[in-house]
């Protein structure tokens, strides 16, 4: 398959609905190609010997309704994939020992893709477990037929979600900790202030077995920062992915918690404003990085050229490896992530589509397997690179899901409509104080 389309005229029309469908298809193939067929575990990234990522597994589950509705797999076979994955995860060993798969219902961030056990002394991750639970609840809601496979999916997903002890993960406080390690105990950082943790609290509050304390959500929102940036008022969070990941499952249009009622906004509108702030930052380009502009933006957690300092046009530039980049307050090293732009499609299509058109011209793999490369940096020149500058050599499992799911939400609202029927999500929203709109 060619890396770019054949004519400038074709590029000028990108991306049409057909092009978005093609990008969506090639992107979601990651979850079919990078999955261990023995157990359903999904590779964290395409680097050889990479372990499984529990968040990528959750996103893989969430894409299964898209795979069925788009005619890529028939429902019966897709159900078997979901069932195998959920059955394996439910049977994975849980306990305080350092070589299990998880503890108290939560999972370690990275698992050995063959054995399903913890690798690298990584943390028991509350947020990555939340993405897994959201994916499990997605297939449990979607597979609603009275067949043995679909009934087992619902049972397994419910078991997986309901055994998570959310109060234990608070470690005696109201807010959730980032996680735990058997060697050292709880991680000192907590989920407070606006970020992707919004989904974490919705799922924790909605649990029928170990629900969070009703005041936990107030503890999360207590450190929110409402800012005025470039003439736009919004609830601030720098990396763009933080304005997207909870939105893959929840349609926040018209529903408001106490904070958003006070500011006469909602989280969907807030993500729209954040998307425009990112574009405006690139247009202003205060650090004068190469390539930035109206149709080249997207700053988020992503791969980078590496921890290195270089002289670029007479300026000392500090470059980063994998880090959460943000706008307008940084960190920033000239690295742009196409996937995070596409994931803003429902919020601001009028600026996302022209930017996607520009990326399609840039030899970044839009029409190749797995879609756009996840990040690139025109300020970090590499002589033997096809582009002349650094492009990430890998694709990441947690980058693919937002592209697939947000394209689908933009086109049909599939995930949003589906999760309106998911009782834990609806209950979690209500316990957090959300009201109005579809709720």
C-alpha positions in Angstrom: 0.0 0.0 0.0 1.6 3.4 -0.9 2.6 5.7 1.8 0.9 8.7 0.2 -2.0 9.0 -2.3 -1.1 9.2 -5.9 -2.0 12.8 -6.9 -2.1 16.2 -5.3 -5.8 16.4 -6.2 -6.5 13.4 -4.1 -4.5 14.9 -1.2 -6.5 18.1 -1.5 -9.7 16.3 -0.8 -8.5 14.4 2.2 -10.0 13.3 4.5 -13.4 12.4 3.2 -15.6 10.0 5.1 -14.1 7.2 3.0 -10.6 8.3 4.0 -11.6 8.4 7.7 -13.0 4.9 7.3 -9.7 3.7 5.8 -7.7 5.3 8.5 -9.9 3.9 11.2 -9.6 0.4 9.6 -5.8 0.4 9.3 -5.5 1.8 12.8 -7.7 -0.8 14.5 -5.8 -3.6 12.8 -3.2 -3.0 15.5 -5.5 -4.9 18.0 -5.8 -7.8 15.6 -2.2 -8.1 14.6 -0.5 -7.3 17.9 -2.6 -9.6 20.1 -1.4 -12.9 21.4 -4.0 -15.4 20.1 -3.5 -17.7 23.0 -4.7 -15.3 25.6 -5.9 -12.1 24.0 -3.2 -9.9 25.6 -2.2 -6.9 23.5 1.3 -5.6 22.9 2.1 -2.2 24.4 4.0 -1.1 21.2 5.4 -2.6 18.1 8.9 -2.8 19.4 10.1 -6.5 19.4 9.5 -8.3 22.7 7.4 -5.5 24.2 5.1 -6.7 27.0 1.3 -6.3 27.1 -0.3 -3.1 28.2 -3.4 -3.4 30.4 -4.7 -0.1 29.0 -4.2 -1.3 25.4 -6.1 -4.4 26.2 -9.0 -2.3 27.5 -9.0 -0.2 24.3 -8.8 -3.4 22.2 -12.0 -4.5 23.9 -13.7 -1.2 23.3 -13.0 -1.4 19.6 -14.8 -4.7 19.2 -18.2 -3.1 18.6 -16.6 -1.0 15.9 -15.1 -4.1 14.3 -18.5 -5.8 14.2 -20.6 -2.8 13.1 -18.0 -2.0 10.3 -18.2 -5.5 9.0 -14.6 -6.4 9.8 -15.5 -9.5 11.8 -18.9 -11.2 12.2 -20.5 -10.8 15.6 -20.1 -14.4 16.6 -16.4 -14.5 16.1 -15.9 -11.1 17.7 -17.7 -12.3 20.7 -15.4 -15.3 21.0 -12.4 -12.9 21.0 -13.9 -10.8 23.7 -14.8 -13.9 25.7 -11.3 -15.4 25.5 -9.7 -12.1 26.5 -12.0 -11.6 29.5 -11.8 -15.2 30.6 -8.0 -15.1 30.6 -7.9 -11.8 32.6 -10.4 -13.0 35.1 -8.3 -16.1 35.7 -5.0 -14.2 36.0 -3.5 -14.5 39.5 -4.3 -11.7 42.0 -2.5 -11.2 45.3 0.1 -9.2 47.2 3.0 -11.2 45.8 5.2 -9.3 43.4 4.8 -11.8 40.5 1.1 -11.8 40.1 -1.0 -10.0 37.5 -2.7 -7.7 39.9 -4.1 -7.1 43.4 -7.4 -6.1 44.9 -9.0 -6.4 41.5 -6.6 -3.9 39.8 -3.9 -4.8 37.3 -0.3 -4.0 36.8 0.5 -1.6 34.1 2.5 -4.0 32.0 2.2 -7.8 31.8 4.3 -10.5 30.2 2.4 -11.2 27.0 2.8 -15.0 27.3 2.3 -15.5 31.1 0.1 -12.5 32.0 2.3 -11.7 35.0 3.9 -8.4 36.1 7.1 -7.3 34.4 9.7 -4.6 35.2 8.5 -4.1 38.8 5.9 -1.8 37.3 3.1 -0.3 39.3 -0.3 -1.6 40.0 -2.0 1.2 37.9 -5.5 2.5 38.8 -5.9 4.5 35.6 -4.7 1.8 33.3 -7.0 -0.7 35.1 -9.9 1.8 34.6 -9.3 1.7 30.8 -9.5 -2.1 31.0 -12.7 -1.9 33.0 -14.2 0.6 30.6 -13.4 -1.8 27.7 -14.9 -4.7 29.6 -18.1 -2.8 30.3 -18.2 -1.8 26.6 -18.4 -5.4 25.4 -20.7 -6.4 28.2 -23.1 -3.7 27.1 -22.8 -4.4 23.4 -23.1 -8.2 23.5 -26.6 -8.3 24.9 -28.0 -11.3 23.1 -29.2 -14.5 24.8 -26.4 -16.8 23.6 -23.9 -18.7 25.7 -20.9 -16.7 24.5 -22.6 -13.3 25.0 -24.0 -14.3 28.3 -20.5 -15.3 29.5 -19.0 -12.0 28.2 -21.4 -10.1 30.4 -20.7 -12.4 33.4 -16.9 -12.1 33.0 -16.9 -8.4 32.4 -19.1 -7.8 35.5 -16.8 -10.0 37.6 -13.7 -8.2 36.4 -15.1 -4.8 37.2 -16.9 -5.5 40.4 -14.0 -7.1 42.2 -11.9 -3.9 42.1 -11.6 -2.4 45.6 -11.8 1.3 44.9 -11.7 2.2 48.6 -8.4 0.3 49.1 -6.9 2.3 46.3 -7.7 5.5 48.2 -5.2 4.4 50.9 -7.2 6.1 53.7 -7.9 9.3 51.8 -10.8 10.6 49.7 -9.0 10.8 46.4 -7.6 7.8 44.4 -3.9 7.1 44.4 -2.0 6.5 41.2 -1.3 3.0 42.2 0.7 0.6 44.4 3.8 -1.6 44.4 4.3 -4.6 46.5 7.9 -3.5 47.2 7.1 0.0 48.5 3.3 0.3 49.0 1.1 3.1 47.6 2.5 5.6 45.1 2.4 9.0 46.8 0.7 10.8 43.9 -3.1 11.1 43.8 -5.7 11.7 41.1 -6.6 15.4 41.7 -7.2 18.2 39.2 -8.6 17.8 35.8 -7.1 15.0 33.6 -8.0 11.6 32.3 -8.8 10.5 35.8 -12.3 11.8 35.3 -13.2 8.3 33.9 -11.5 6.7 37.0 -13.9 8.4 39.4 -17.0 7.7 37.3 -16.2 4.0 37.3 -15.3 4.0 41.0 -18.4 5.8 42.0 -20.6 3.5 39.9 -19.3 0.3 41.4 -22.1 -1.8 43.0 -19.6 -3.7 45.3 -16.9 -1.3 46.4 -18.0 2.3 45.5 -15.9 5.3 46.2 -17.0 7.6 49.0 -19.5 10.2 47.7 -17.0 13.0 48.6 -14.2 11.4 46.5 -15.3 13.3 43.4 -15.3 16.6 45.2 -11.7 15.8 46.3 -10.8 15.2 42.7 -12.3 18.5 41.5 -11.0 20.6 44.4 -7.8 21.5 42.6 -9.3 22.2 39.2 -7.8 25.3 37.5 -10.1 27.5 35.4 -8.0 29.6 33.1 -8.3 32.2 30.3 -5.8 31.3 27.6 -5.7 33.1 24.2 -9.0 34.7 25.0 -10.6 31.3 25.7 -11.9 30.2 29.1 -11.5 26.6 30.0 -10.7 24.0 32.7 -7.0 23.6 32.1 -5.0 20.5 31.4 -1.9 20.8 29.2 -1.6 17.4 27.3 -4.4 17.0 24.8 -5.0 13.3 25.6 -6.3 14.3 29.0 -9.2 16.1 27.3 -10.1 12.9 25.2 -9.7 9.6 26.9 -12.7 9.8 29.2 -14.7 11.1 26.3 -14.1 7.9 24.3 -16.8 6.3 26.4 -18.9 9.2 27.8 -20.9 11.7 25.8 -20.4 14.8 27.9 -22.5 17.0 25.7 -25.1 18.8 27.7 -24.4 17.0 31.0 -22.8 19.0 33.8 -21.4 18.5 37.2 -21.3 21.2 39.9 -18.1 22.7 38.5 -19.3 22.9 35.0 -22.7 24.3 36.0 -20.9 27.1 37.8 -18.9 27.9 34.7 -21.8 27.5 32.3 -19.9 24.9 30.3 -19.6 21.1 29.9 -16.6 18.8 29.5 -17.3 18.4 25.7 -17.2 22.1 25.2 -14.1 22.3 27.4 -12.3 19.8 25.2 -13.3 21.8 22.1 -11.7 24.9 23.7 -8.6 22.9 24.6 -8.3 21.8 21.0 -8.3 25.3 19.8 -5.8 26.4 22.4 -3.4 23.7 21.1 -3.8 25.0 17.5 -3.3 28.6 18.6 -0.2 27.7 20.5 1.3 26.1 17.4 0.4 29.2 15.3 2.1 31.5 17.8 5.0 29.0 18.2 6.8 30.9 21.0 9.8 28.6 21.0 10.1 28.7 17.2 10.0 25.0 16.5 10.1 23.8 12.9 6.8 22.9 11.3 4.4 24.3 13.8 1.4 26.2 12.4 -2.3 26.3 11.7 -2.2 22.8 10.3 0.6 21.3 12.4 -0.2 20.9 16.1 -1.0 18.2 18.7 0.9 18.1 22.0 0.4 15.2 24.3 2.0 12.2 26.0 4.0 10.6 23.2 7.3 9.2 22.1 10.1 11.6 21.4 13.6 11.7 19.9 15.3 10.9 23.2 16.9 12.7 26.2 19.4 14.7 24.3 20.5 18.3 23.9 21.3 19.6 20.4 22.2 22.9 18.9 19.5 23.8 16.3 20.0 27.0 14.3 22.3 28.4 17.0 19.9 27.5 19.9 20.5 24.9 22.5 17.4 22.6 22.3 16.5 20.0 25.0 14.7 17.0 23.5 12.7 14.4 25.4 11.8 10.7 25.2 8.3 9.5 26.1 6.8 12.3 28.2 3.5 14.2 28.6 4.0 17.3 26.4 1.4 20.1 26.7 0.3 23.5 25.5 0.7 26.3 26.1 2.9 25.8 29.2 4.9 22.8 28.0 6.9 20.8 28.2 7.6 21.1 24.5 10.5 20.0 22.4 9.0 20.3 18.9 7.3 16.9 18.9 3.8 16.6 17.3 1.4 13.7 17.6 -1.0 13.1 14.7 -3.1 10.6 16.6 -4.1 13.1 19.3 -5.3 15.5 16.6 -7.6 12.8 15.0 -8.9 12.0 18.5 -10.2 15.6 18.7 -12.4 15.1 15.6 -15.7 15.1 17.5 -14.7 18.4 19.3 -13.4 20.5 16.5 -13.7 18.9 13.0 -13.3 22.3 11.3 -9.6 22.4 12.4 -8.9 18.7 12.7 -9.8 17.8 9.1 -7.5 20.4 7.5 -4.7 19.3 9.9 -5.2 15.7 9.0 -5.1 16.7 5.4 -1.7 18.3 6.0 -0.4 15.3 7.9 -1.5 13.1 5.0 1.0 15.0 2.8 3.9 14.5 5.2 4.9 10.9 4.6 3.7 9.9 8.1 2.0 6.6 7.0 -1.7 7.6 7.0 -2.5 4.9 4.4 -0.2 2.3 5.8 -0.7 -0.5 8.3 -1.8 1.0 11.7 -2.2 4.5 10.2 -0.3 7.6 11.2 3.0 7.2 13.0 2.3 8.4 16.5 4.7 11.3 16.7 7.3 13.2 14.7 9.7 16.1 15.3 10.9 18.3 12.3 13.3 20.2 14.6 15.3 17.0 15.2 16.9 16.3 11.8 18.1 12.9 10.8 19.9 12.6 7.5 18.9 9.0 6.6 15.2 9.5 7.6 12.7 9.4 4.7 11.3 12.7 5.9 14.7 14.3 6.9 13.7 14.4 10.6 12.7 12.2 13.5 9.6 10.0 13.2 8.7 7.5 15.9 9.7 4.0 14.8 6.9 2.3 16.7 3.1 2.3 17.1 1.6 2.3 20.6 -1.5 0.4 21.7 -2.8 3.3 23.8 -2.6 5.7 20.8 -4.6 3.5 18.4 -7.8 3.3 20.5 -8.5 7.0 20.6 -8.2 7.3 16.8 -10.6 4.3 16.2 -13.1 5.2 18.9 -13.3 9.0 18.3 -13.6 8.6 14.5 -16.5 6.3 15.3 -18.1 8.7 17.7 -17.7 11.5 15.2 -19.3 9.4 12.4 -22.0 7.5 14.3 -21.8 8.1 18.0 -21.6 4.3 18.5 -19.6 4.2 21.8 -21.4 7.2 23.3 -24.9 5.7 22.5 -23.8 2.3 23.7 -22.4 3.5 27.1 -25.6 5.5 27.8 -27.0 2.0 28.5 -24.2 1.0 30.8 -25.5 1.1 34.3 -22.2 1.6 36.2 -21.3 4.5 34.0 -24.7 6.1 34.3 -24.7 5.5 38.1 -21.2 6.9 38.4 -22.1 10.1 36.6 -25.1 10.6 38.8 -23.2 10.0 42.0 -20.6 12.5 40.8 -23.4 15.1 40.5 -23.9 15.1 36.7 -27.3 16.1 35.5 -29.1 17.4 32.4 -29.0 16.5 28.7 -29.3 12.8 28.0 -28.7 11.8 31.6 
